[in-house]
Amino acid sequence: MVSVHGHRLQLELVPSQTARKTWHVAEQLGAHLVGQPPLHYEGGAFSTDPSTGTITDADWGVVLMRAFGRSWSPPK
């Protein structure tokens, strides 16, 4: 588990024989894990594709911080 801007994330590497690596990302919300867009690594850069558009950087932490740095407030 990693924590990014208060979001608790579980990353699971998907086995691969290729140079492209993929991690499943799930966010812990209470007692539930909710699937999020996967994290990819290829050609020296990590990327993910949340609803706000593709985020790419050489540092996986930067990619996750940008993806989960969105402001969120509960519905009223």
N, C-alpha and C positions, 0 to 999 in steps of 0.2 A: 504494500500500500504506500502511496505517496500522497502528500497533501499539497494542493495548489490553490491559493486564494480561498482557503476554507473548504475546497472540494476534496473529498477523499476518493482517490482513484486507485483502482486495481489494474495493473498492467500484466498481460500474459502473452509471452512470445509464442507465435505460431511457428511450428517447425517448418523449415524450408531448406532446400538444397541450392537455392539461387542466391545471388548477391542482394536481392531485395528482401528485407526483413519486415515483418508485420507484427504488431502487438494489438491484441484485443484490449480495449479500454472500457472499463465499467466504473460508474460513479456510485458510491455508497450513499444512498438516501434513506436514512433511518435503518431499518433492518433489511432493505432491499438493495440489490445491485441493478443499476440501469445502464444498458448498453449505450456507448457513445461512439462517434466515428473512430476508426482504428488509427493508430500511429504507424507510419511507414518510414523505412530507412532505405535509401537508394542513392548511389552516386555521391556519397559524402554529405547528404542532407536528410533531415527528418521532415516529415510533413503530416498534416491531418487536414480533413476537409469538413469543418463544422458548417452550420447553416450560414455563417457570416462570410464564408469563402475560404479558399485554401491558405494555410499558414505553413511556411517553409523556413527552416533555419538549420545551421550546422549543429546547434545545441538542442537536444530533445527537451530540456527543461524550459527553454525559451518558447518552443512551440506549444507546450502544454500551458505555460503561463499566459500566452496570448489567447489560446483557445478557451481557457477557463477564467480569464480575467474579466469576463463580461459582468456587468452589474446585474443583479437578480434580486427581486423582492417578491415575497409571496403574494398571491392574488388577494384582493380585499373583498 
